[in-house]
């Protein structure tokens, strides 16, 4: 199993909306590194859902339901998307400030490359975020 952090602006598509909808196509990614990360995702992989721009916090756990396929929103280029579903909200949101202050998370993409919208996490980083949020799977 692989672990990921995915970012969405809550006023565009929040974790709460994912929970209401039950499934979504994770499309619109137009960065090659993020696209390649989407292509590396496998069904059943777990994702930390992070609210960017507004809130700046990890708020939920999602799972990859369908592996990558061509992004139908792309007007040109070789872009991909995956389907995501909710697993559960975090017991407590973990803020960006908390993430940055934790030395165990100093190497995650959110700290090193904050503009990237889809990034890998190690099992230990994923587990640290769950622990910080008080969430158990």
ROLO-964204 format. One record per residue (C-alpha): chain; x, y, z; residue in three letters; residue number from 1. Coordinates in nm, 3 decimals, m for minus. Each point is the difference from the previous one (the first is absolute). Layout:
BEGIN
<cadena = A, east = X, north = Y, up = Z, residuo = ALA, num = NUM>
...
//
This chain:
BEGIN
<cadena = A, east = 0.000, north = 0.000, up = 0.000, residuo = UNK, num = 1>
<cadena = A, east = 0.109, north = 0.354, up = m0.075, residuo = UNK, num = 2>
<cadena = A, east = m0.085, north = 0.316, up = 0.193, residuo = UNK, num = 3>
<cadena = A, east = m0.065, north = 0.345, up = m0.141, residuo = UNK, num = 4>
<cadena = A, east = m0.095, north = 0.353, up = 0.091, residuo = UNK, num = 5>
<cadena = A, east = m0.252, north = 0.167, up = m0.232, residuo = UNK, num = 6>
<cadena = A, east = m0.090, north = 0.366, up = 0.014, residuo = UNK, num = 7>
<cadena = A, east = m0.323, north = 0.176, up = m0.084, residuo = UNK, num = 8>
<cadena = A, east = m0.132, north = 0.343, up = 0.078, residuo = UNK, num = 9>
<cadena = A, east = m0.302, north = m0.054, up = 0.228, residuo = UNK, num = 10>
<cadena = A, east = m0.204, north = 0.262, up = m0.183, residuo = UNK, num = 11>
<cadena = A, east = 0.057, north = m0.194, up = m0.324, residuo = UNK, num = 12>
<cadena = A, east = m0.036, north = m0.360, up = 0.125, residuo = UNK, num = 13>
<cadena = A, east = 0.015, north = m0.066, up = 0.372, residuo = UNK, num = 14>
<cadena = A, east = 0.042, north = m0.329, up = 0.182, residuo = UNK, num = 15>
<cadena = A, east = m0.357, north = 0.043, up = 0.121, residuo = UNK, num = 16>
<cadena = A, east = m0.113, north = 0.013, up = m0.364, residuo = UNK, num = 17>
<cadena = A, east = 0.191, north = m0.320, up = m0.073, residuo = UNK, num = 18>
<cadena = A, east = m0.178, north = m0.166, up = 0.293, residuo = UNK, num = 19>
<cadena = A, east = m0.339, north = 0.119, up = m0.129, residuo = UNK, num = 20>
<cadena = A, east = 0.070, north = m0.111, up = m0.358, residuo = UNK, num = 21>
<cadena = A, east = 0.165, north = m0.329, up = 0.096, residuo = UNK, num = 22>
<cadena = A, east = 0.230, north = 0.009, up = m0.304, residuo = UNK, num = 23>
<cadena = A, east = 0.168, north = 0.255, up = m0.224, residuo = UNK, num = 24>
<cadena = A, east = 0.228, north = 0.020, up = m0.296, residuo = UNK, num = 25>
<cadena = A, east = 0.328, north = 0.165, up = 0.108, residuo = UNK, num = 26>
<cadena = A, east = 0.059, north = 0.200, up = m0.315, residuo = UNK, num = 27>
<cadena = A, east = 0.138, north = 0.333, up = m0.111, residuo = UNK, num = 28>
<cadena = A, east = 0.358, north = m0.070, up = 0.109, residuo = UNK, num = 29>
<cadena = A, east = 0.234, north = 0.189, up = m0.235, residuo = UNK, num = 30>
<cadena = A, east = 0.342, north = m0.058, up = 0.152, residuo = UNK, num = 31>
<cadena = A, east = 0.217, north = m0.279, up = m0.137, residuo = UNK, num = 32>
<cadena = A, east = 0.132, north = m0.116, up = 0.336, residuo = UNK, num = 33>
<cadena = A, east = m0.351, north = m0.010, up = 0.149, residuo = UNK, num = 34>
<cadena = A, east = m0.126, north = m0.180, up = m0.314, residuo = UNK, num = 35>
<cadena = A, east = 0.271, north = m0.261, up = 0.039, residuo = UNK, num = 36>
<cadena = A, east = m0.101, north = m0.044, up = 0.363, residuo = UNK, num = 37>
<cadena = A, east = m0.360, north = m0.057, up = m0.111, residuo = UNK, num = 38>
<cadena = A, east = 0.127, north = m0.264, up = m0.242, residuo = UNK, num = 39>
<cadena = A, east = 0.185, north = m0.175, up = 0.283, residuo = UNK, num = 40>
<cadena = A, east = m0.315, north = m0.032, up = 0.212, residuo = UNK, num = 41>
<cadena = A, east = m0.157, north = m0.343, up = 0.036, residuo = UNK, num = 42>
<cadena = A, east = m0.353, north = m0.096, up = 0.099, residuo = UNK, num = 43>
<cadena = A, east = m0.017, north = m0.017, up = 0.378, residuo = UNK, num = 44>
<cadena = A, east = 0.282, north = 0.247, up = 0.063, residuo = UNK, num = 45>
<cadena = A, east = m0.077, north = 0.242, up = 0.283, residuo = UNK, num = 46>
<cadena = A, east = 0.019, north = 0.378, up = m0.022, residuo = UNK, num = 47>
<cadena = A, east = 0.008, north = 0.279, up = 0.253, residuo = UNK, num = 48>
<cadena = A, east = m0.246, north = 0.263, up = m0.124, residuo = UNK, num = 49>
<cadena = A, east = 0.141, north = 0.348, up = 0.054, residuo = UNK, num = 50>
<cadena = A, east = m0.197, north = 0.324, up = m0.025, residuo = UNK, num = 51>
<cadena = A, east = 0.221, north = 0.257, up = m0.173, residuo = UNK, num = 52>
<cadena = A, east = m0.030, north = 0.380, up = m0.018, residuo = UNK, num = 53>
<cadena = A, east = m0.287, north = 0.005, up = 0.252, residuo = UNK, num = 54>
<cadena = A, east = 0.048, north = m0.191, up = 0.323, residuo = UNK, num = 55>
<cadena = A, east = 0.350, north = m0.127, up = m0.080, residuo = UNK, num = 56>
<cadena = A, east = m0.050, north = m0.331, up = 0.177, residuo = UNK, num = 57>
<cadena = A, east = m0.017, north = m0.374, up = m0.050, residuo = UNK, num = 58>
<cadena = A, east = m0.365, north = m0.087, up = 0.057, residuo = UNK, num = 59>
<cadena = A, east = m0.080, north = m0.350, up = m0.124, residuo = UNK, num = 60>
<cadena = A, east = 0.100, north = m0.334, up = m0.145, residuo = UNK, num = 61>
<cadena = A, east = m0.094, north = m0.100, up = m0.355, residuo = UNK, num = 62>
<cadena = A, east = 0.071, north = m0.308, up = m0.207, residuo = UNK, num = 63>
<cadena = A, east = 0.077, north = m0.059, up = m0.366, residuo = UNK, num = 64>
<cadena = A, east = m0.299, north = m0.178, up = m0.154, residuo = UNK, num = 65>
<cadena = A, east = 0.113, north = m0.012, up = m0.363, residuo = UNK, num = 66>
<cadena = A, east = 0.352, north = 0.025, up = m0.134, residuo = UNK, num = 67>
<cadena = A, east = 0.098, north = 0.261, up = m0.253, residuo = UNK, num = 68>
<cadena = A, east = m0.172, north = 0.060, up = m0.331, residuo = UNK, num = 69>
<cadena = A, east = 0.001, north = 0.293, up = m0.246, residuo = UNK, num = 70>
<cadena = A, east = m0.131, north = 0.321, up = 0.154, residuo = UNK, num = 71>
<cadena = A, east = m0.313, north = 0.094, up = m0.196, residuo = UNK, num = 72>
<cadena = A, east = 0.035, north = 0.365, up = 0.109, residuo = UNK, num = 73>
<cadena = A, east = 0.333, north = 0.039, up = m0.183, residuo = UNK, num = 74>
<cadena = A, east = m0.037, north = 0.193, up = m0.324, residuo = UNK, num = 75>
<cadena = A, east = 0.348, north = m0.105, up = m0.109, residuo = UNK, num = 76>
<cadena = A, east = 0.299, north = m0.189, up = 0.133, residuo = UNK, num = 77>
<cadena = A, east = 0.052, north = m0.331, up = 0.172, residuo = UNK, num = 78>
<cadena = A, east = m0.179, north = 0.048, up = 0.334, residuo = UNK, num = 79>
<cadena = A, east = m0.143, north = m0.260, up = 0.235, residuo = UNK, num = 80>
<cadena = A, east = m0.251, north = m0.028, up = 0.280, residuo = UNK, num = 81>
<cadena = A, east = m0.106, north = m0.259, up = 0.258, residuo = UNK, num = 82>
<cadena = A, east = m0.321, north = m0.064, up = 0.190, residuo = UNK, num = 83>
<cadena = A, east = m0.001, north = 0.064, up = 0.375, residuo = UNK, num = 84>
<cadena = A, east = m0.238, north = m0.090, up = 0.279, residuo = UNK, num = 85>
<cadena = A, east = m0.020, north = 0.100, up = 0.366, residuo = UNK, num = 86>
<cadena = A, east = 0.123, north = m0.222, up = 0.281, residuo = UNK, num = 87>
<cadena = A, east = m0.060, north = 0.221, up = 0.303, residuo = UNK, num = 88>
<cadena = A, east = 0.061, north = 0.351, up = 0.132, residuo = UNK, num = 89>
<cadena = A, east = 0.292, north = 0.053, up = 0.232, residuo = UNK, num = 90>
<cadena = A, east = m0.099, north = 0.025, up = 0.367, residuo = UNK, num = 91>
<cadena = A, east = 0.174, north = 0.336, up = 0.009, residuo = UNK, num = 92>
<cadena = A, east = 0.136, north = 0.207, up = m0.288, residuo = UNK, num = 93>
<cadena = A, east = 0.379, north = 0.025, up = m0.010, residuo = UNK, num = 94>
<cadena = A, east = 0.106, north = 0.351, up = m0.098, residuo = UNK, num = 95>
<cadena = A, east = 0.286, north = 0.091, up = m0.229, residuo = UNK, num = 96>
<cadena = A, east = 0.173, north = 0.170, up = 0.294, residuo = UNK, num = 97>
<cadena = A, east = m0.017, north = m0.327, up = 0.199, residuo = UNK, num = 98>
<cadena = A, east = 0.131, north = m0.197, up = m0.298, residuo = UNK, num = 99>
<cadena = A, east = 0.292, north = 0.241, up = m0.049, residuo = UNK, num = 100>
<cadena = A, east = 0.088, north = m0.011, up = 0.369, residuo = UNK, num = 101>
<cadena = A, east = 0.019, north = m0.381, up = 0.013, residuo = UNK, num = 102>
<cadena = A, east = 0.354, north = m0.122, up = m0.083, residuo = UNK, num = 103>
<cadena = A, east = m0.142, north = m0.338, up = m0.109, residuo = UNK, num = 104>
<cadena = A, east = m0.173, north = 0.182, up = m0.289, residuo = UNK, num = 105>
<cadena = A, east = 0.288, north = 0.222, up = m0.108, residuo = UNK, num = 106>
<cadena = A, east = 0.049, north = m0.185, up = m0.330, residuo = UNK, num = 107>
<cadena = A, east = m0.357, north = m0.021, up = m0.127, residuo = UNK, num = 108>
<cadena = A, east = m0.085, north = 0.177, up = m0.322, residuo = UNK, num = 109>
<cadena = A, east = m0.242, north = 0.232, up = 0.177, residuo = UNK, num = 110>
<cadena = A, east = 0.300, north = 0.156, up = 0.174, residuo = UNK, num = 111>
<cadena = A, east = 0.262, north = m0.036, up = m0.276, residuo = UNK, num = 112>
<cadena = A, east = m0.219, north = 0.068, up = m0.307, residuo = UNK, num = 113>
<cadena = A, east = m0.323, north = 0.160, up = 0.124, residuo = UNK, num = 114>
<cadena = A, east = m0.137, north = 0.075, up = m0.348, residuo = UNK, num = 115>
<cadena = A, east = m0.025, north = m0.369, up = m0.095, residuo = UNK, num = 116>
<cadena = A, east = m0.360, north = m0.126, up = 0.022, residuo = UNK, num = 117>
<cadena = A, east = 0.063, north = m0.377, up = 0.007, residuo = UNK, num = 118>
<cadena = A, east = 0.300, north = m0.133, up = 0.192, residuo = UNK, num = 119>
<cadena = A, east = 0.120, north = m0.328, up = 0.148, residuo = UNK, num = 120>
<cadena = A, east = 0.025, north = m0.065, up = 0.372, residuo = UNK, num = 121>
<cadena = A, east = 0.194, north = m0.272, up = 0.173, residuo = UNK, num = 122>
<cadena = A, east = m0.185, north = m0.236, up = 0.231, residuo = UNK, num = 123>
<cadena = A, east = 0.167, north = 0.173, up = 0.294, residuo = UNK, num = 124>
<cadena = A, east = m0.109, north = 0.347, up = m0.119, residuo = UNK, num = 125>
<cadena = A, east = m0.357, north = m0.124, up = m0.056, residuo = UNK, num = 126>
<cadena = A, east = 0.002, north = m0.160, up = 0.347, residuo = UNK, num = 127>
<cadena = A, east = 0.137, north = 0.317, up = 0.160, residuo = UNK, num = 128>
<cadena = A, east = m0.281, north = 0.207, up = m0.152, residuo = UNK, num = 129>
<cadena = A, east = m0.257, north = m0.250, up = 0.127, residuo = UNK, num = 130>
<cadena = A, east = 0.155, north = 0.006, up = 0.347, residuo = UNK, num = 131>
<cadena = A, east = 0.005, north = 0.381, up = 0.006, residuo = UNK, num = 132>
<cadena = A, east = m0.368, north = 0.006, up = m0.092, residuo = UNK, num = 133>
<cadena = A, east = m0.099, north = m0.263, up = 0.257, residuo = UNK, num = 134>
<cadena = A, east = m0.137, north = m0.219, up = m0.281, residuo = UNK, num = 135>
<cadena = A, east = 0.016, north = m0.378, up = m0.029, residuo = UNK, num = 136>
<cadena = A, east = m0.082, north = m0.196, up = m0.313, residuo = UNK, num = 137>
//
